[in-house]
Amino acid sequence: MTVATLRTELHGIMDAIPDRSLPALKPLLTHLAEDYWKPVIEPASPEEIAMIEEGMADYRRHPESWVSLEDASD
């Protein structure tokens, strides 16, 4: 069974649960979903650090060649 199929099946089950039972399920579902909202942020690798430092140096040399987030969202 694919993850998409399983999610569809679980959504169907949720829709079939009586309203009076939903408050009992909320703590369990919240607990199961907690890991999703707590991503593991690992330290940058030496290669990633080098890429960041290279980008920062490029910005210092040629700031006019960069686009601000404000301008990029237009």
KACORLIN-V133667 format. One record per residue. N is the residue number from 1. RES is the residue in one letter. SS is DSSP state (alpha for helix, beta for strand, coil for the rest). PHI is phi in degrees with one decimal (none if undefined). PSI is psi as a letter, one per 30 degrees, with the letter a starting at -180 (NA if undefined). Layout:
BEGIN
n=N res=RES ss=SS phi=PHI psi=PSI
n=N res=RES ss=SS phi=PHI psi=PSI
END
This chain:
BEGIN
n=1 res=M ss=coil phi=none psi=k
n=2 res=T ss=coil phi=-76.0 psi=l
n=3 res=V ss=alpha phi=-62.4 psi=e
n=4 res=A ss=alpha phi=-62.1 psi=e
n=5 res=T ss=alpha phi=-65.3 psi=e
n=6 res=L ss=alpha phi=-63.3 psi=e
n=7 res=R ss=alpha phi=-61.9 psi=e
n=8 res=T ss=alpha phi=-61.5 psi=e
n=9 res=E ss=alpha phi=-64.5 psi=e
n=10 res=L ss=alpha phi=-65.6 psi=e
n=11 res=H ss=alpha phi=-62.1 psi=e
n=12 res=G ss=alpha phi=-62.6 psi=e
n=13 res=I ss=alpha phi=-64.2 psi=e
n=14 res=M ss=alpha phi=-59.9 psi=e
n=15 res=D ss=alpha phi=-66.1 psi=f
n=16 res=A ss=alpha phi=-88.4 psi=f
n=17 res=I ss=coil phi=-69.9 psi=k
n=18 res=P ss=coil phi=-60.8 psi=k
n=19 res=D ss=alpha phi=-53.7 psi=e
n=20 res=R ss=alpha phi=-67.1 psi=f
n=21 res=S ss=alpha phi=-91.9 psi=f
n=22 res=L ss=alpha phi=-59.9 psi=e
n=23 res=P ss=alpha phi=-59.7 psi=f
n=24 res=A ss=alpha phi=-71.9 psi=e
n=25 res=L ss=alpha phi=-82.5 psi=f
n=26 res=K ss=alpha phi=-56.0 psi=e
n=27 res=P ss=alpha phi=-60.2 psi=e
n=28 res=L ss=alpha phi=-64.8 psi=e
n=29 res=L ss=alpha phi=-65.1 psi=e
n=30 res=T ss=alpha phi=-62.7 psi=e
n=31 res=H ss=alpha phi=-61.6 psi=e
n=32 res=L ss=alpha phi=-65.6 psi=e
n=33 res=A ss=alpha phi=-87.8 psi=f
n=34 res=E ss=alpha phi=-55.8 psi=e
n=35 res=D ss=alpha phi=-60.3 psi=e
n=36 res=Y ss=alpha phi=-62.0 psi=e
n=37 res=W ss=alpha phi=-89.6 psi=g
n=38 res=K ss=coil phi=-121.3 psi=i
n=39 res=P ss=coil phi=-66.6 psi=k
n=40 res=V ss=coil phi=-85.9 psi=j
n=41 res=I ss=coil phi=-104.8 psi=j
n=42 res=E ss=coil phi=-91.9 psi=l
n=43 res=P ss=coil phi=-61.0 psi=l
n=44 res=A ss=coil phi=-66.1 psi=k
n=45 res=S ss=coil phi=-75.5 psi=l
n=46 res=P ss=alpha phi=-56.3 psi=e
n=47 res=E ss=alpha phi=-66.2 psi=e
n=48 res=E ss=alpha phi=-66.4 psi=e
n=49 res=I ss=alpha phi=-61.5 psi=e
n=50 res=A ss=alpha phi=-62.3 psi=e
n=51 res=M ss=alpha phi=-64.0 psi=e
n=52 res=I ss=alpha phi=-63.7 psi=e
n=53 res=E ss=alpha phi=-63.1 psi=e
n=54 res=E ss=alpha phi=-64.2 psi=e
n=55 res=G ss=alpha phi=-64.0 psi=e
n=56 res=M ss=alpha phi=-65.2 psi=e
n=57 res=A ss=alpha phi=-65.1 psi=e
n=58 res=D ss=alpha phi=-62.5 psi=e
n=59 res=Y ss=alpha phi=-63.3 psi=e
n=60 res=R ss=alpha phi=-63.2 psi=e
n=61 res=R ss=alpha phi=-74.0 psi=e
n=62 res=H ss=coil phi=-137.7 psi=i
n=63 res=P ss=alpha phi=-61.5 psi=f
n=64 res=E ss=alpha phi=-69.4 psi=f
n=65 res=S ss=alpha phi=-85.3 psi=f
n=66 res=W ss=coil phi=-98.2 psi=l
n=67 res=V ss=coil phi=-107.7 psi=k
n=68 res=S ss=coil phi=-70.4 psi=l
n=69 res=L ss=alpha phi=-60.1 psi=e
n=70 res=E ss=alpha phi=-60.7 psi=e
n=71 res=D ss=alpha phi=-72.5 psi=e
n=72 res=A ss=alpha phi=-68.8 psi=f
n=73 res=S ss=coil phi=-83.8 psi=f
n=74 res=D ss=coil phi=-76.2 psi=NA
END
